[in-house]
């Protein structure tokens, strides 16, 4: 679900600026282009494998790819290990490698099952936790912002309102780095949504905010990620694991103007095609307090919920850029 950092120049090519918490791009991106891990080649290979490989062999194939990426993605390995030290504390070399591999393994399966959910009719088991908080936030049919982070299979959470309750959902997504990959993802989402979702790609177009505001006032739901500010966009400083971190300004600003709550939601993987959607208490952005003060307070609450979700499932925290020195 998301604004995965809404990078307005993401599709401009290898030299484009990257959002502050987005994965770094080095020489491999410049050299490989569409064959880079974020390029269209791997999107197509991924879809092909999931269609043709029998279920009993899929785990072995997944293990091979996880091992390949573990060996090749040096910067990502370093970033994952450093970020997890803030959550789990320092460790020795062996434990460090185990942590890195568990994150890569979890990420691989979340991506596998995301593709399966969007392109096949294979059954999924999806359970909910604290569903009463969802009902509280949507009472009276008012609009709502679903806010999450790069944890687990975040897109599953945005699907529930449309599939279970017929609510119109607007997904705000960061453009893919490769224009061909962007077109591929858009095509998959368009085929899956069948008009239950409306996708918005955050490319820096100022009209997007107005469109989302109108949707919220109609009682629709806006689903986005709240853990990565856009490049050069206003950000709100908070604390994550006792360290400085920046969250985007947009979600709180939109919630305040629309007069709707932000509902934190996290989707944790619990097994093969088995997920748990966890709702957390709605966060209201005060309209009586000064604007910047009320938004800062709200995003501090969002940061606390993100930290709690990461502590619950640290190996499902998919942040592939080193956050702190």
C-alpha positions in Angstrom: 0.0 0.0 0.0 1.8 3.1 -0.6 3.7 6.0 -1.1 6.9 3.9 -0.9 8.6 7.2 -0.6 7.1 8.9 -3.6 10.3 9.8 -5.4 9.3 12.4 -8.0 12.4 11.5 -10.1 12.4 7.8 -9.6 11.7 7.0 -13.2 14.2 9.5 -14.6 17.0 7.0 -14.7 20.0 5.9 -12.8 21.1 9.4 -11.9 17.8 10.4 -10.3 17.7 11.5 -6.7 16.5 8.9 -4.2 14.2 9.3 -1.2 16.1 9.6 2.1 15.4 6.0 3.3 15.2 4.3 -0.1 17.8 1.7 -1.1 21.0 3.2 -2.5 21.9 2.7 -6.1 25.5 2.1 -7.0 27.5 1.0 -10.0 25.4 -2.2 -10.5 22.3 -0.1 -11.3 24.3 2.0 -13.8 25.9 -1.1 -15.4 22.9 -3.5 -15.4 19.9 -1.2 -16.1 16.9 -3.4 -16.8 18.8 -6.5 -15.6 19.3 -4.9 -12.2 17.3 -6.4 -9.3 14.8 -3.5 -9.7 14.6 -3.9 -13.5 11.9 -5.4 -15.6 13.8 -8.5 -16.3 13.5 -9.8 -12.8 9.8 -8.9 -12.5 9.1 -11.1 -15.6 11.3 -13.9 -14.4 9.7 -13.8 -11.0 6.2 -14.1 -12.5 7.3 -16.9 -14.8 8.8 -19.0 -12.0 5.7 -18.6 -9.8 3.5 -19.8 -12.7 5.5 -22.8 -13.8 7.4 -24.2 -10.8 5.4 -26.9 -8.9 4.6 -26.0 -5.3 6.9 -28.7 -3.7 9.9 -27.2 -5.6 9.2 -23.6 -5.0 10.9 -23.4 -1.6 14.1 -24.9 -3.1 14.0 -22.3 -5.9 13.4 -19.5 -3.3 16.3 -20.7 -1.3 18.6 -20.5 -4.3 17.6 -17.0 -5.1 17.9 -15.9 -1.5 21.4 -17.3 -1.4 22.3 -15.5 -4.6 21.0 -12.1 -3.4 22.6 -12.7 0.0 26.0 -13.0 -1.7 25.6 -10.3 -4.3 23.8 -7.5 -2.5 26.7 -6.2 -0.4 25.3 -2.7 0.4 21.9 -4.1 1.4 23.6 -6.7 3.6 25.5 -4.0 5.4 22.4 -1.7 5.8 20.1 -4.5 7.1 22.7 -5.6 9.7 23.3 -2.0 10.9 19.6 -1.1 11.1 18.8 -4.3 13.1 21.4 -3.5 15.7 19.2 -0.6 16.8 16.4 -3.2 17.3 18.2 -6.3 18.5 21.5 -4.9 19.8 25.0 -5.7 18.6 26.1 -9.2 17.8 29.0 -11.3 16.4 29.7 -12.1 12.8 27.7 -15.4 12.7 24.6 -13.9 14.2 24.9 -10.9 11.9 24.8 -13.1 8.8 21.8 -15.0 10.2 19.9 -11.8 10.7 20.6 -10.6 7.2 19.6 -13.9 5.6 16.4 -14.0 7.6 15.4 -10.6 6.3 16.2 -11.5 2.7 14.3 -14.8 3.1 11.3 -13.0 4.5 11.4 -10.3 1.9 11.6 -12.9 -0.9 8.6 -14.8 0.3 6.5 -11.6 0.8 7.3 -10.7 -2.8 6.5 -14.2 -4.0 3.2 -14.2 -2.3 2.4 -10.6 -3.3 2.8 -11.7 -7.0 0.7 -14.9 -6.3 -2.1 -12.8 -4.7 -2.1 -10.4 -7.7 -1.8 -12.9 -10.5 -3.3 -16.2 -9.4 -6.4 -17.5 -7.6 -4.3 -19.5 -5.1 -5.9 -19.5 -1.6 -4.6 -17.2 1.2 -5.5 -17.4 4.9 -5.8 -13.8 6.2 -6.6 -13.3 9.9 -7.2 -10.0 11.6 -6.3 -8.7 15.0 -8.1 -5.8 16.8 -10.7 -5.5 14.0 -12.8 -3.5 16.4 -10.3 -0.6 15.9 -11.1 -0.7 12.2 -14.9 -0.5 12.9 -14.3 2.4 15.3 -12.3 4.4 12.7 -14.8 3.8 9.9 -18.0 4.4 11.9 -20.5 6.4 10.0 -18.8 5.7 6.7 -16.3 8.5 7.0 -13.0 8.6 5.1 -9.9 7.1 6.6 -6.1 7.0 6.0 -4.6 3.6 6.3 -1.0 4.2 7.2 1.7 1.5 7.3 5.4 1.0 6.7 7.8 -1.3 4.8 7.0 -4.2 7.2 5.7 -7.6 6.0 3.3 -7.8 3.1 2.0 -4.3 3.4 -0.2 -4.4 0.3 -2.5 -7.1 1.8 -3.8 -4.6 4.3 -5.0 -2.2 1.6 -7.0 -4.9 -0.1 -9.2 -5.9 2.8 -11.5 -2.9 2.8 -12.4 -3.3 -0.9 -12.6 -7.1 -0.8 -14.5 -7.6 2.5 -16.6 -4.4 2.8 -16.8 -2.9 -0.7 -15.0 0.3 0.3 -13.3 2.2 -2.4 -9.5 2.3 -1.8 -6.9 4.6 -3.3 -3.4 3.2 -3.2 -0.6 5.6 -3.3 2.6 4.0 -4.7 6.1 5.1 -5.4 7.0 4.7 -9.0 9.3 1.9 -9.8 12.9 2.8 -10.7 12.7 1.2 -14.2 9.9 2.7 -16.5 9.3 -0.8 -18.0 8.9 -2.2 -14.5 6.5 0.6 -13.6 4.3 -0.2 -16.6 4.4 -3.9 -15.7 3.3 -3.3 -12.1 0.6 -0.9 -13.2 -0.8 -3.5 -15.6 -0.8 -6.2 -12.9 -2.6 -3.9 -10.4 -5.1 -2.8 -13.0 -6.0 -6.4 -13.9 -6.3 -7.4 -10.2 -8.2 -4.4 -8.9 -11.2 -4.7 -11.2 -12.2 -1.1 -10.3 -12.1 -1.8 -6.6 -8.9 0.1 -6.2 -7.6 3.2 -7.8 -3.8 3.4 -8.0 -2.0 6.7 -7.8 1.7 7.0 -8.5 3.4 9.8 -6.5 5.4 11.6 -9.1 5.4 15.0 -7.5 2.1 16.2 -9.2 0.5 18.6 -6.8 -3.0 17.6 -8.0 -2.6 14.3 -6.3 -3.1 15.8 -2.9 -6.3 17.5 -4.1 -7.6 14.2 -5.5 -6.9 12.3 -2.3 -8.6 15.0 -0.2 -11.7 14.8 -2.4 -11.7 11.0 -2.0 -11.5 11.2 1.7 -14.3 13.7 1.9 -16.4 11.2 -0.2 -15.8 8.6 2.5 -13.2 6.6 0.5 -10.0 5.1 2.0 -6.5 6.2 1.2 -3.8 3.7 1.8 -0.2 4.8 1.9 3.1 4.2 3.7 4.3 6.7 6.3 7.9 5.7 6.8 9.7 7.4 4.0 9.7 11.1 3.2 10.0 12.2 -0.5 13.2 13.7 -1.8 13.4 17.4 -0.9 9.8 17.3 0.6 9.0 18.5 4.1 9.7 15.9 6.8 8.9 15.6 10.5 11.7 14.6 12.8 10.8 11.8 15.3 12.6 9.2 17.4 12.9 5.6 16.3 14.7 3.2 18.7 15.9 6.3 20.5 17.5 7.7 17.3 16.6 10.5 15.0 14.4 9.5 12.1 12.3 11.5 9.6 8.8 10.7 8.6 6.8 12.3 5.8 4.8 15.4 6.4 2.0 14.5 3.9 -0.1 11.9 5.8 -0.6 14.1 8.8 -1.3 17.2 6.7 -3.9 15.3 4.6 -5.6 13.8 7.7 -5.8 17.2 9.3 -7.3 19.0 6.3 -9.7 16.2 5.6 -10.7 15.7 9.3 -10.2 12.0 9.2 -8.1 9.7 11.4 -4.9 7.8 10.4 -5.3 4.1 11.2 -2.0 2.2 11.6 -2.1 -1.2 10.1 0.6 -3.8 9.7 0.5 -7.1 7.8 2.8 -9.9 9.2 3.6 -13.1 7.4 2.9 -16.1 9.5 3.5 -19.0 7.1 2.9 -20.1 3.5 0.2 -17.7 2.1 -0.8 -17.0 5.7 -1.0 -13.4 7.0 -2.2 -11.5 10.0 -3.5 -7.9 9.6 -3.0 -6.0 12.8 -4.9 -2.8 13.4 -3.7 -0.2 16.0 -5.6 2.6 17.6 -6.7 5.4 15.3 -4.5 8.6 15.4 -6.4 11.9 15.2 -4.6 15.0 14.1 -5.8 17.8 16.3 -7.4 20.7 14.4 -7.5 23.1 17.4 -3.7 23.0 18.1 -1.2 24.9 15.8 -0.8 23.0 12.5 2.9 22.0 12.8 2.5 21.1 16.5 -0.5 18.8 15.8 1.1 17.1 12.9 4.3 16.5 14.8 2.4 14.9 17.7 0.5 12.7 15.3 3.6 11.5 13.5 5.3 10.8 16.8 2.5 8.4 17.5 2.9 6.9 14.0 6.7 6.4 14.8 5.8 4.7 18.1 3.5 2.3 16.2 6.1 1.6 13.5 8.7 0.9 16.2 6.3 -1.5 18.0 5.6 -3.4 14.7 9.4 -3.7 14.0 10.0 -5.0 17.5 7.2 -7.6 17.0 8.7 -8.9 13.7 12.2 -7.5 13.2 13.0 -9.8 10.3 10.0 -8.4 8.3 11.3 -4.9 8.4 12.4 -4.2 4.9 14.6 -1.1 5.1 17.5 -1.6 2.7 19.4 1.6 3.3 21.6 2.3 6.3 19.6 4.7 8.6 22.2 5.7 11.2 26.0 5.9 11.3 
